[in-house]
Amino acid sequence: MGKVLSLLIGAIVAVVGVILLIAWWYELLFVLRGIIPGVLILGGVIAVIAGFSEFKDVLKSKGEKK
């Protein structure tokens, strides 16, 4: 009975989510316009840190070879 109940609740939540997505479409776009620049900045910072870490590892391994 628990599996059927979880399946039913999941289907209901998915339908409500689609309805709210349609009803609140412009609000969703407004929120995404505010979130996307922050996510891009955070992703860029993470990429720079990862590249710097890899660069340090390369320099360290070249120093050990000599």
C-alpha positions in Angstrom: 0.0 0.0 0.0 2.9 2.4 0.7 4.3 2.1 -2.8 1.0 2.9 -4.4 0.5 5.8 -2.0 3.9 7.2 -2.8 3.2 6.8 -6.5 -0.1 8.6 -6.2 1.4 11.4 -4.2 4.2 11.8 -6.6 1.8 12.0 -9.6 -0.3 14.6 -7.8 2.7 16.7 -6.9 4.0 16.5 -10.5 0.6 17.7 -11.8 0.5 20.6 -9.3 4.0 21.5 -10.3 3.1 21.7 -14.0 0.0 23.8 -13.2 2.0 26.2 -11.1 4.7 26.3 -13.8 2.2 27.5 -16.3 0.4 29.9 -13.9 3.6 31.4 -12.6 5.7 31.4 -15.8 6.6 35.1 -15.8 7.6 35.0 -12.1 9.8 32.0 -12.9 11.5 33.9 -15.6 12.0 36.9 -13.3 13.6 34.6 -10.7 15.8 32.9 -13.3 17.0 36.3 -14.6 18.1 37.1 -11.0 19.7 33.7 -10.3 21.6 33.1 -13.6 24.3 35.8 -13.2 25.1 34.6 -9.6 25.4 31.0 -10.8 27.7 32.1 -13.7 29.9 34.1 -11.3 30.1 31.1 -8.9 30.9 28.7 -11.7 33.6 31.0 -13.0 35.2 31.3 -9.6 35.1 27.5 -9.1 36.7 27.0 -12.6 39.5 29.5 -11.8 40.2 27.8 -8.5 40.3 24.4 -10.2 42.6 25.7 -12.9 44.9 27.3 -10.4 45.0 24.1 -8.3 45.9 22.1 -11.4 48.5 24.6 -12.4 50.1 24.3 -9.0 50.1 20.5 -9.3 51.9 20.7 -12.7 54.5 23.1 -11.3 55.0 20.9 -8.2 55.4 17.7 -10.4 57.9 19.5 -12.7 59.9 20.6 -9.6 60.1 17.0 -8.3 61.4 15.7 -11.7 64.5 17.8 -11.5 
